[in-house]
Amino acid sequence: MFKNKLAIAALIFFAFAKIQAQASFKPGLRGGLSLSTISEMHADYRPDFYIGGFGEINITKRYALQPEINYNRQGSNNVDRNYTDPDNGTEKVISQDLKLDYLSLSIMNKFTFGPGFQVQFGPALDILLNDNLAFRKEQNDLAFVTGIAYRMPSGLALEFRFKKGFLDVLDSDYYHNNSNSHYLFGDYNTNINFQIGISYSFETK
């Protein structure tokens, strides 16, 4: 029994040592177009931008762990709100652009296939920096990010990602009432975000 445990411990040690020897670290930058909306409401996608930095930890030739910090501008455009004017009692409709700016902390798993094709996925914590919502439900957000990328030998990569929030970020009662029930308004309003951009990894010695 002792010999078996010793053999297992030795195997784990040498496997860990091999991974440590193979691991390399590459810092990098990323940025591009952010297209976002808020689910279960009548709205248009909001075009804006994202920018950030990362550290790519290459565990093996095909797998890397990548912590990231990104600034991402999200929200929805042309959100219709119906309300009754308290001065004259008439019904009015206004269209608002909702803005939510986040500092996003994520840990991406990156698997590389072929010469440079990558599959990426991981969790993210979004910390709200600024917004123009009249009423919100959550200050921050938890999300899952997935996407694909093609990385060239130079370190430049083309990226496409999809990020889905899990927390209800909007008080839909403020935007929904009986007079606009023909619009799609639900109670569970989450962030939806598409990212199209580039990244660059710096070679380190």
C-alpha positions, 0 to 999 in steps of 0.5 A: 500500500505504501509503495503504491501511494509513493508511486502515485505521489511520484507520478503526480510530482513528475507530471506537475514538474513537466507541466511547469517546464513546458509552461510559458507566459505571454502578455497581450492586448485585445480590443474591438467592436462590442455589440450588446443588448438586454434580453426580454425587452424591445430594443436594438443592439448597442454598438460600442467598443471593448479594450483590455489586457491578458496574460496567456499561460501556456500549459501545454502545446494545445491548452492555455489558461488566460486571465483577462481584464477588460473594459466593456461598454454594453447596454441597449439602444432605442428602448421604448418607455410608455408613461403618463404625463403627470401635468396633462394626463396624456400618454407619451412614449420616449425612446432611451439608449441604456448604457452600462460600462463594466470592468470585466475580470475573466479566466479563459480556457483556450484550446488550439487546433491545427495551425492556429484555430482556437476555441475559448470559454470561461467565466467572467465577473463584470463590475459596474463602473457607470450606467444611466439606468433609472432603476437597476436590480444588480450592481454587478454581473456574472457571465459566461464567455465563449468564442473562437479565434484564429491566431497567426504566427506573428501573435496577432489573432482575430477573435469572435466571442459571445458573452451571456450574463446571468443576473437580472440587471434591469427593473423592467417594471419601470419600462413596462406597463399596460400601454406597451404590453404589445412589446416583448418585456419580461422580468428576467433581463440579462446582458447579451454581448458579442465581441468582434476584434483582434488581440496580440500576444507579446513574445517574452524571453 
